[in-house]
Amino acid sequence: MAFKLVLIRHGQSVWNKLDRFTGWSDVDLSPQGVEEAKKAGRLLKQHSFVFDHAYTSVLTRAIKTLHFALEEADMTWLPVTKNWRLNERHYGGLQGRNKEDTREDFGAEEVHEWRRAFMTRPPMLSEYDSRYPGKDERYRDVNPEELPLGEALADTLDRVLPYWEEELRPRIQAGERLVIAAHGNSLRALAKNLEDLSDDKVVSLEIPTGKPLVYELDEQTLKMKKKYYLGEENSGGNWFSFLFNK
Amino acid sequence: MAQIVFIRHGESIWNSEERFTGWDDIPLSEEARPVLSDVGLTLLEELYKFDVAITSYLDRSIVSCWEVLDSMNLLWIPEIRDWRLNPRHYGVLQGMTKEDAAAQYGQEMIENIRHSFDIQPPLLNENDERNPRNDIRYQKIERSLPIGESMEDAEVRVLQFFDEVLAPLLKEDKRVLISGHEDSLKLLIKRMEGLSTEEMLELKLPPAKPIALELEGDKVVRKFIE
């Protein structure tokens, strides 16, 4: 026996086409992102998944991904908890800016480093910036000292993991079946913990959008025994897919 | 200041067919969705804000809530689901057209069931597959679940909900959006305004028309938001 945990990464947002750093900017799903969410829901239904509780961030694109998926899976009644700790990595002063523009301003190498290094922080926001999370009412109950002004991936991990320890882990341990709809980097944080990935490995881990990622976890340690993406079973000729699942 | 806005879900695909719906999980009609986003925009224009949203366990109330919150940019607020906001359980009548029910049980009987306070519909058999006990969503609920209810029966659980969930939120001055069903909302309004049973039964709550209850001192003021 193993516990199962399902992760869903939200799909395309309306800023994808504009090629902007998004982070905590609250942008909506694009029509394609909506389709990706619905597809994830259909896969859950086809594979007869049942859950006890759903989790998501406080950002619209993840919440709507969960909603569309649950609608397709006939599970809108599922209790949902939304928490800021599952938000995307905070991109500081880069948020809202076009990636090409930032390359011109800061140099391509620097921008690459911000995006792909584990410990490097983006330019930080000031508390007077309109993008400072302390000005957004959805974070009014969060201790201001915990609100980021910009995060390295390492910082994102540091605020996701307490949520894993205090909220998610005990529920899974008690046998609850959870589905989590979140973002590339907050899901990486969870994956790092479940798979014991090194810092280098987690940076290069790419979780596809719109495909539910199923973890089977050891009942004692809650470490990964196996993982797979729904939709890839019976996919036939795709002989290299097992390489990605290793 | 504590505030409540009630919204009865939009038209389901059965409302238009004159069927007894009750706890059957019938989705919203496609036409209902844009109506609900407009409700959200109206609430936004009228400067309404919410700290928490509460729905029943039925898809049409949940999706109605999501449509309203989405157009208010408030999808991030906490949501509570509570089965006690479900509509009155219509027992074996659920799924029947009003015409068929009248043919089987007599027009007068059906009218009495629909419009009286204390007359129960014919109950489901405990072993009926439609008993909510067999529905996965209710499996963690320890209290006994209905297999057919009069309004009087439904009032018991609606009042429990009021005491255990809603009243504590209002005491904390929360602004609450409740997306529910006509029966459960009428019973809540009865409780909050201190209406008589007759006054409650007379209430008409059209679909997708938000109603605000504001607490001014110890007085409750009710108005439609348009």
Contacts between the chains, C-beta under 8 A, distances in Angstrom:
chain1	res1	chain2	res2	distance
A	26	B	73	7.6
A	50	B	136	6.5
A	52	B	140	7.9
A	58	B	76	4.0
A	59	B	76	7.4
A	60	B	70	7.7
A	60	B	73	7.5
A	60	B	75	5.3
A	60	B	76	7.2
A	63	B	75	4.6
A	63	B	76	6.7
A	64	B	70	7.3
A	64	B	75	6.9
A	67	B	66	5.5
A	67	B	75	8.0
A	71	B	59	7.7
A	71	B	63	6.9
A	74	B	59	7.7
A	76	B	59	4.8
A	76	B	62	4.5
A	76	B	63	6.3
A	77	B	57	4.7
A	77	B	58	7.3
A	77	B	59	7.0
A	77	B	62	6.6
A	77	B	81	6.2
A	77	B	137	4.5
A	79	B	81	5.6
A	80	B	79	5.7
A	81	B	78	7.8
A	82	B	76	5.9
A	82	B	78	6.7
A	82	B	79	7.9
A	138	B	76	4.6
A	138	B	77	7.9
